[in-house]
Amino acid sequence: MRPATVSGSPQGADPGTFFPAQNPVSQAIDNEQQQAQQHQRETAQRKDGQQWLEGLATAAAGKRRLAAVSISLSGILLVAQAAAIAWLVQHVLFERAPLADGMGVLAALGGVLLLRTLLGSVTQAAAGDVADAARLALRERAYASVLGKGPLWLRQQRSGELGEVMLAHADAIENYFSGFQPVRIEVVVVPLVIALAVAWVDWVVAVIFIATAPLVPFFMMLVGWGAEAAGRAQLGELARMSGHFADRIKGLGLLRLYGRGQAELDGVAAAAEGVRERTMKVLRIAFLSSTVLEFFASVSVAMVALYLGLSYLGMMSLHAQVPTLGAGLFCLLLAPEFYAPLRRLAAHYHDRANALAAAAEIERLLGGLPAAATAPAAPRATVVATEPLQLHAPPLRARALVLRPLGAAHDVVRDISFQLEQNQRLALVGPSGSGKSTLLEALAGWLPPRGGSVILRPGIEVGYAGQRPYLFHGSIADNLRLADPTASMATLRQVADAAQVLAFAERLPAGLDTVIGERGFGLSGGEARRIGLARLLLRNPGILLLDEPTAFLDPRTEAALLQALAVFARGRSVIVATHSPVVMAWADSTLVLPQGQLHDGAPEVPA
């Protein structure tokens, strides 16, 4: 007799095992909880972004107050302007009074118009200054954040996306400060003043204003949420396209070499099409929302006009007597002005959505919203003095270092201790992956240690020449002058000769003035390293950290480079990571990794 099986059990499972069916009600509850948590996270992120945006304009607080006061006063003067026009129409046109009787009111009307024009100019100028200050603060914070994360983090990023933080994302907040912020103050003050003035003349019109006003901000918020999501997607797509395009420009030579030009053009076109679609979606939401809001504002004004018209025709009587023509005109003139700040706020609400979307993208790209520096930023360093240093202490001392490369899952350097004496040459040796480059990055201050400490003698500068020096598009001399923009050509030739750059540069058409491509395109790996080494020598640091400086060199060039380094490094200390037996013999001592064994001379090291 065959054993009974449980209906719905998975194929291959024990037939006697019971698999409970998923409860649809529980699944629905879980989905609702996840949606609620997602909504809470988005609300918290929006609140944090709002507070961060407000903090960008701290330096221009006075200008913000000036813009708010100016735009509010300009709105309040609308009441005086409408009153003057209504009085003139009632007194001169309807009551047939001489025009001379109204010259004082006419002069006052001209003064009000002139004052409102001046207040508008003051508002625009002050709001523009606030926007400029906020944009500058954003770029300073973003730059400080990128600089603080160090070169190792930068290697893993797309420069095009980071560039958008300084450009498009910074520009996205401009209208938030120049438009949304002043109007937000205006919408609180001006409609309230107009409603009180109108209530004094005709309470029915004031009731219409108060009853219909909430419709505008209600629909504004509904549309604003969709606009913010669409704006965030558009900025993200723009950042990705910029990174994609920048990466292709950097590799343009290789793409042409391998015949991939047309394929990459198609890829750029597809990325641009994505940006176009996202942008059109944002514009579609903006136009539709503006249409809806204009519709409700127009209907509200029409209700006021309909009430006044029916009152004058005798078809509606809510007062003991029919309002005068001047009173009706006063209310009708102020009706569109009552809703104007609300419409402007609705229009600039998209600027708020774009600014919040930019803040969210900045948080994604930089791993958090960059905070304002409370003190002058110090150079990023992992070198910390944990005890008083004696006058004749060694330049560098490492104790029980534990290091893990950025993004790695395990440590590669464990419990390494050594000290570097003055004028000492120390070679880091060991098989590939033993942590030589990681140790140099930590000593240079690029990589924070997970344990232990590195102690530098005060006043000692550390210089690091890595395996992949970043070279910019420009001449070789321009790349060297990054270390010292004031260096003369004679000084450049001196360090270039010491680093064996002249050995290949003199064969180039323009020598040190020969133009090279981005990231050293057109040079071999060894030539690029020698330029990086020359740039380091131009800085003249007290400790030189060199990562495989003689890789890819022939024996003759390697010997000449080591001889020049020996002359240059007199009075300085050198730590060099190498696989070369010649470099090991050149060094005074060697530190074998990963064991951390210190030897005099060149020991036998496994490949």
C-alpha positions in Angstrom: 0.0 0.0 0.0 1.4 3.4 -1.0 1.8 6.1 1.6 -0.6 9.0 1.5 0.8 12.2 -0.1 0.0 15.7 0.9 -1.7 17.6 -1.9 0.4 20.4 -3.3 3.7 19.2 -1.8 6.8 20.2 -3.9 8.2 17.7 -6.3 10.9 15.6 -4.7 9.8 16.5 -1.1 9.0 13.9 1.5 5.3 13.0 0.9 4.7 12.9 4.7 5.9 16.5 5.1 3.3 19.2 5.3 3.8 22.5 3.5 1.3 25.1 4.7 -0.4 27.1 2.0 0.3 30.9 2.0 -2.6 32.7 3.6 -3.8 35.5 1.2 -4.9 37.6 4.1 -1.5 37.4 5.8 0.2 38.2 2.5 -2.0 41.3 2.0 -1.3 42.4 5.6 2.5 42.0 5.0 2.2 44.0 1.7 0.4 46.8 3.6 3.0 46.8 6.3 5.8 47.0 3.7 4.1 49.8 1.9 3.6 51.6 5.2 7.2 51.2 6.1 8.3 52.4 2.7 6.0 55.4 3.0 7.6 56.2 6.4 11.1 55.9 5.0 10.2 58.3 2.1 8.5 60.7 4.5 11.6 60.7 6.8 13.9 61.1 3.8 11.8 64.0 2.5 11.9 65.7 5.9 15.7 65.2 6.2 16.1 66.6 2.6 14.0 69.6 3.5 16.0 70.4 6.6 19.2 69.9 4.7 18.1 72.3 2.0 17.1 74.9 4.6 20.6 74.7 6.0 22.3 75.5 2.7 21.1 79.1 2.9 22.2 79.8 6.5 24.8 82.2 5.3 22.2 84.3 3.5 19.6 84.5 6.3 19.4 88.3 6.1 18.7 88.2 2.4 16.0 85.6 2.9 14.2 87.8 5.4 14.6 90.8 3.1 13.0 88.8 0.2 10.2 87.6 2.4 9.4 91.1 3.7 9.6 92.7 0.3 7.2 90.2 -1.4 4.8 90.4 1.5 4.7 94.2 1.5 4.2 94.2 -2.3 1.2 91.9 -1.9 -0.3 94.0 0.9 0.0 97.1 -1.2 -2.4 95.4 -3.7 -5.2 96.3 -1.2 -4.3 100.0 -1.4 -4.0 99.7 -5.2 -7.4 98.1 -5.6 -9.0 100.6 -3.2 -7.6 103.5 -5.1 -8.8 102.2 -8.5 -12.3 101.4 -7.1 -12.6 104.8 -5.5 -11.7 106.6 -8.7 -14.2 104.5 -10.8 -16.9 105.1 -8.2 -16.3 108.8 -7.6 -15.3 110.0 -11.1 -17.1 107.7 -13.5 -20.2 106.7 -11.6 -20.8 109.7 -9.4 -19.6 112.2 -12.2 -17.3 114.1 -9.8 -14.6 116.3 -11.3 -11.3 114.6 -12.1 -9.5 117.2 -10.0 -11.1 115.8 -6.9 -9.4 112.5 -7.4 -5.9 113.8 -8.3 -4.6 113.0 -4.8 -5.8 109.5 -5.0 -4.4 109.2 -8.5 -1.0 110.4 -7.3 -1.2 107.9 -4.4 -2.0 105.1 -6.9 1.1 106.0 -8.9 3.2 106.0 -5.8 1.9 102.5 -4.9 2.7 101.2 -8.4 6.2 102.6 -8.2 6.8 101.2 -4.7 5.5 97.7 -5.8 7.9 97.8 -8.7 10.8 98.6 -6.4 9.8 95.9 -4.0 9.6 93.4 -6.8 13.2 94.3 -7.9 14.4 94.0 -4.3 12.7 90.6 -3.9 14.3 89.2 -7.1 17.8 90.5 -6.2 17.6 89.2 -2.6 16.2 85.8 -3.6 18.9 85.5 -6.3 21.6 86.2 -3.7 20.1 83.5 -1.5 20.0 81.0 -4.4 23.7 81.8 -5.2 24.7 81.3 -1.6 22.8 78.0 -1.4 24.3 76.7 -4.6 27.8 77.7 -3.5 27.2 76.0 -0.1 26.0 72.8 -1.8 29.1 72.6 -4.1 31.4 73.3 -1.2 29.8 70.6 0.9 29.8 68.1 -1.9 33.4 68.8 -2.8 34.4 68.5 0.9 32.5 65.2 1.1 34.1 63.8 -2.1 37.6 65.0 -0.9 37.0 63.4 2.5 36.1 60.0 1.1 39.6 59.8 -0.4 41.1 58.5 -3.6 40.2 54.8 -3.0 36.5 55.7 -2.9 36.9 57.9 -6.0 38.3 55.1 -8.0 35.0 53.2 -7.7 32.8 56.1 -8.8 31.8 57.4 -12.2 33.2 60.9 -12.6 30.3 61.9 -14.8 27.8 61.2 -12.1 29.8 63.1 -9.5 30.2 66.0 -11.9 26.4 66.2 -12.1 26.3 66.8 -8.3 28.2 70.1 -8.9 26.3 71.1 -12.0 22.7 69.9 -12.6 21.9 68.9 -9.0 23.2 72.3 -7.8 21.3 74.2 -10.4 18.1 72.2 -9.4 17.9 74.0 -6.1 18.2 77.5 -7.6 14.5 78.0 -8.2 13.7 76.5 -4.8 15.4 79.5 -3.1 14.7 82.2 -5.6 11.0 81.2 -6.2 9.5 78.8 -3.7 10.9 80.2 -0.5 9.7 83.8 -1.0 6.3 82.7 -2.3 5.8 80.4 0.7 5.9 83.5 2.9 3.7 85.5 0.6 1.0 82.8 0.5 0.7 83.0 4.3 0.5 86.8 4.5 -1.1 88.2 1.4 -4.3 86.1 1.1 -5.1 86.7 4.8 -4.8 90.5 4.4 -6.9 90.4 1.3 -9.6 88.3 2.9 -9.8 90.7 5.9 -10.0 93.7 3.6 -12.7 92.1 1.5 -14.6 90.9 4.5 -14.8 94.5 5.7 -16.5 95.5 2.4 -18.5 92.3 1.6 -18.5 89.3 3.8 -20.0 87.0 1.1 -17.0 87.4 -1.1 -14.7 86.7 1.8 -16.7 83.5 2.5 -16.2 82.4 -1.1 -12.4 83.1 -0.8 -12.1 81.1 2.4 -14.2 78.2 1.1 -12.4 77.8 -2.2 -8.8 78.5 -1.1 -8.0 75.0 0.3 -8.7 73.4 -3.1 -5.4 74.9 -4.5 -3.0 73.5 -1.9 -4.8 70.2 -1.7 -4.4 69.5 -5.4 -0.9 71.0 -5.2 0.2 68.4 -2.7 -1.4 65.6 -4.6 0.4 66.5 -7.8 3.6 67.5 -5.9 4.3 63.9 -4.8 4.2 62.6 -8.3 6.3 65.5 -9.5 9.0 64.8 -6.9 9.1 61.1 -7.9 9.3 62.0 -11.6 12.0 64.7 -10.9 14.1 62.2 -8.9 13.9 59.7 -11.8 14.8 62.4 -14.3 17.9 63.5 -12.3 19.0 60.0 -11.8 18.7 59.3 -15.5 20.6 62.4 -16.3 23.4 61.5 -13.9 23.7 58.0 -15.4 23.8 59.4 -18.9 26.5 61.8 -17.9 28.6 59.0 -16.3 28.0 56.8 -19.4 29.0 59.6 -21.8 32.1 60.6 -19.7 33.3 57.0 -19.6 33.0 56.7 -23.4 34.9 59.9 -24.0 37.7 58.7 -21.8 37.9 55.4 -23.8 37.4 57.0 -27.2 40.7 55.9 -28.5 40.2 52.3 -27.7 36.6 52.3 -29.0 37.9 53.6 -32.3 40.7 51.1 -32.3 38.3 48.2 -31.9 35.6 49.5 -34.2 33.0 50.0 -31.4 32.3 53.6 -32.2 28.9 53.1 -33.8 27.7 50.7 -31.1 28.7 53.2 -28.4 26.9 56.0 -30.3 23.8 53.9 -30.2 24.3 53.4 -26.5 24.6 57.1 -25.9 21.5 57.7 -28.0 19.6 55.2 -26.0 20.7 56.9 -22.8 19.7 60.3 -24.2 16.3 58.9 -25.1 15.8 57.8 -21.5 16.6 61.3 -20.3 14.2 62.8 -22.9 11.4 60.5 -21.8 11.9 61.3 -18.1 12.1 65.0 -18.8 8.9 65.0 -20.8 7.2 63.1 -18.0 8.2 65.8 -15.6 7.0 68.5 -18.0 3.7 66.7 -18.6 3.0 66.5 -14.8 3.9 70.2 -14.4 1.6 71.3 -17.3 -1.3 69.2 -16.2 -1.1 70.3 -12.6 -0.9 73.9 -13.6 -3.9 73.5 -15.8 -5.9 71.9 -12.9 -4.9 74.6 -10.5 -5.6 77.4 -12.9 -9.0 75.9 -13.5 -10.0 76.0 -9.8 -8.7 79.5 -9.4 -10.6 80.7 -12.4 -13.8 79.0 -11.2 -13.4 80.7 -7.8 -13.0 84.2 -9.5 -16.0 83.4 -11.7 -18.1 82.6 -8.6 -17.2 86.1 -7.2 -18.1 87.7 -10.5 -21.4 85.7 -10.7 -22.4 86.7 -7.2 -21.8 90.4 -7.9 -23.5 90.3 -11.2 -26.6 88.6 -9.8 -26.6 91.1 -7.0 -26.6 94.0 -9.4 -29.3 92.5 -11.5 -31.5 92.0 -8.4 -31.6 88.3 -8.7 -29.7 87.7 -5.4 -30.0 89.7 -2.3 -27.8 88.7 0.7 -27.5 92.3 2.0 -29.8 95.0 3.2 -28.8 97.0 0.1 -27.0 96.3 -3.1 -23.2 96.8 -3.0 -22.0 99.9 -4.7 -20.1 99.7 -8.0 -16.9 100.7 -6.2 -17.3 98.0 -3.6 -17.9 95.3 -6.2 -15.0 96.5 -8.3 -12.8 96.4 -5.2 -13.7 92.8 -4.5 -13.4 91.8 -8.1 -10.0 93.4 -8.5 -8.7 91.5 -5.4 -10.3 88.2 -6.3 -7.5 87.1 -8.8 -4.9 88.6 -6.5 -6.2 86.4 -3.6 -5.5 83.3 -5.6 -2.3 84.6 -7.3 0.1 83.7 -4.5 -1.5 80.2 -4.3 -1.0 79.8 -8.1 2.6 80.9 -7.8 3.2 78.6 -4.9 1.7 75.7 -7.0 4.0 76.6 -9.9 7.1 76.8 -7.6 6.0 73.7 -5.8 7.6 71.8 -8.7 10.8 73.6 -7.8 10.5 72.3 -4.3 10.0 68.8 -5.8 13.0 69.1 -8.0 15.1 70.3 -5.1 14.1 67.4 -2.9 14.8 65.0 -5.8 18.2 66.6 -6.2 18.9 66.1 -2.4 17.8 62.5 -2.7 20.2 61.9 -5.7 23.0 63.6 -3.8 22.4 61.4 -0.8 22.5 58.3 -3.1 25.7 59.3 -4.9 27.6 60.5 -1.9 26.2 58.0 0.6 24.6 60.7 2.7 23.8 64.4 2.6 27.0 66.3 3.0 27.0 68.4 6.2 28.5 71.9 6.7 32.1 71.9 8.0 32.3 73.4 11.5 36.0 74.0 11.1 38.5 74.2 8.3 38.7 70.8 6.8 41.8 68.9 7.7 43.5 66.5 5.2 42.1 63.0 5.4 44.5 60.9 7.3 44.6 57.7 9.3 47.9 58.6 10.9 47.2 59.3 14.6 49.7 60.0 17.3 48.7 58.0 20.3 51.6 58.9 22.6 54.1 61.8 22.9 56.9 61.6 20.4 60.4 62.2 21.4 62.6 64.8 19.7 64.7 62.1 17.9 61.8 59.6 17.4 61.7 57.7 14.0 59.8 59.5 11.3 57.2 56.7 11.2 56.1 53.9 13.5 53.4 51.3 12.9 51.9 49.2 15.7 49.7 46.1 15.3 48.1 47.3 12.1 45.1 45.5 10.8 44.0 46.5 7.3 41.3 45.6 4.8 41.1 46.9 1.3 38.1 49.0 0.4 35.2 46.6 -0.5 37.1 43.5 0.5 35.5 40.8 2.6 38.5 40.0 4.8 41.7 41.5 6.2 45.0 41.2 4.2 47.3 42.7 6.8 47.1 41.5 10.4 49.1 42.6 13.4 52.0 44.3 11.5 54.4 46.4 13.5 57.6 48.2 12.3 59.3 51.6 12.4 61.0 53.5 9.7 64.3 55.3 10.6 65.6 58.5 9.1 67.3 58.0 5.7 66.2 54.3 5.7 65.1 52.4 2.6 62.5 49.8 3.4 61.2 47.3 0.8 57.8 45.7 1.2 58.0 42.3 -0.5 55.7 39.3 -0.8 53.4 37.6 -3.3 50.7 39.4 -5.1 47.7 40.0 -2.8 49.8 40.0 0.4 48.8 43.6 1.2 51.8 45.6 0.0 49.7 48.3 -1.8 47.1 48.2 1.0 49.8 49.0 3.6 51.1 51.9 1.5 47.6 53.3 1.1 47.2 53.2 4.9 50.5 54.9 5.5 49.6 57.6 3.0 46.3 58.2 4.9 44.0 56.9 2.2 42.8 53.8 4.1 41.7 53.9 7.7 43.1 50.9 9.7 40.7 48.5 11.3 43.1 48.1 14.2 46.4 49.4 15.5 47.9 52.8 14.8 50.4 54.7 12.7 52.5 57.4 14.3 54.2 60.2 12.4 56.8 62.5 13.7 55.4 66.1 13.7 56.4 68.1 10.6 56.9 65.0 8.4 55.1 65.0 5.0 54.3 61.8 3.3 54.2 61.4 -0.5 52.7 58.5 -2.3 53.2 57.4 -5.9 50.8 54.5 -6.7 50.7 52.0 -9.5 48.0 54.0 -11.4 48.8 57.7 -11.2 46.0 59.9 -12.6 47.2 61.8 -15.6 45.1 64.5 -17.2 44.7 65.6 -20.8 47.5 68.1 -21.3 51.3 68.2 -21.6 53.7 66.2 -19.5 54.9 69.4 -17.9 51.3 70.4 -17.0 50.8 67.1 -15.3 54.1 67.6 -13.3 53.1 71.1 -12.3 50.1 69.7 -10.4 52.5 69.2 -7.6 53.9 72.7 -7.8 52.3 75.2 -10.3 55.1 77.7 -9.8 57.9 75.2 -10.8 60.3 76.4 -13.5 61.1 74.3 -16.5 64.6 73.7 -15.1 63.1 72.2 -11.9 60.7 70.1 -14.0 63.6 68.8 -16.1 65.5 68.0 -12.9 62.8 65.8 -11.3 61.9 64.4 -14.7 65.6 63.3 -15.1 65.6 61.8 -11.7 62.4 59.8 -12.4 63.7 58.8 -15.8 60.9 60.6 -17.6 63.4 62.4 -19.8 64.6 59.0 -21.0 61.4 58.7 -23.1 60.2 62.3 -23.2 63.3 63.5 -25.2 62.3 61.1 -28.0 58.8 62.7 -28.2 58.1 65.5 -30.7 57.8 68.3 -28.1 59.6 66.8 -25.1 58.0 67.7 -21.8 55.5 69.8 -23.7 54.1 66.8 -25.5 50.4 66.5 -25.0 49.1 63.2 -23.6 45.5 61.9 -23.3 43.2 61.6 -20.3 44.4 59.0 -17.8 47.8 58.9 -19.7 46.4 57.7 -23.0 49.3 57.3 -25.4 51.8 56.3 -22.7 52.9 52.8 -21.5 52.2 51.8 -17.9 55.9 52.2 -17.0 56.0 55.7 -18.5 52.9 56.8 -16.7 54.4 55.6 -13.4 57.5 57.5 -14.0 55.5 60.7 -14.5 53.7 60.0 -11.2 57.0 59.5 -9.5 58.4 62.7 -10.9 55.4 64.6 -9.7 56.0 63.1 -6.2 59.6 64.2 -6.3 58.5 67.7 -7.1 56.6 67.8 -3.9 59.8 67.0 -2.0 58.2 65.0 0.9 60.0 63.7 3.9 58.8 60.1 3.4 58.4 58.6 0.0 55.9 55.7 -0.5 56.5 54.0 -3.9 54.4 51.2 -5.3 56.2 49.2 -7.9 58.2 52.1 -9.3 60.4 50.0 -11.5 57.7 47.7 -13.0 57.8 47.4 -16.8 61.3 48.9 -16.9 64.3 47.3 -18.6 67.3 46.5 -16.4 69.3 49.5 -17.6 66.4 52.0 -16.9 65.7 50.4 -13.6 69.3 50.8 -12.5 69.4 54.4 -13.6 66.1 55.1 -11.7 67.4 53.5 -8.5 70.6 55.4 -8.7 68.8 58.7 -9.2 66.4 57.9 -6.3 69.4 57.2 -4.0 70.7 60.7 -4.7 67.3 62.3 -4.3 66.4 60.4 -1.1 69.4 61.5 0.9 68.1 62.6 4.3 64.7 61.1 3.5 63.0 57.8 4.2 61.7 55.5 1.5 59.2 52.6 1.6 58.9 50.8 -1.7 56.6 47.9 -2.6 58.3 45.6 -5.1 58.8 42.2 -6.7 62.2 43.2 -8.2 65.3 41.5 -6.7 67.3 44.6 -7.8 65.1 46.9 -5.7 65.3 44.5 -2.7 69.1 44.7 -2.9 68.9 48.5 -3.2 66.9 48.7 0.0 68.5 48.6 3.5 65.9 46.2 4.9 62.8 44.3 3.8 59.4 43.7 5.4 58.0 40.4 4.2 54.2 40.3 4.0 51.8 38.8 5.0 53.8 37.5 7.9 55.4 40.9 8.7 58.9 39.5 9.1 61.6 42.2 9.0 65.0 41.4 7.5 68.2 43.2 6.7 69.0 42.9 3.0 66.9 40.9 0.4 65.5 37.6 1.7 64.2 34.8 -0.4 60.6 35.6 -1.2 58.1 33.3 -2.8 56.7 34.6 -6.1 
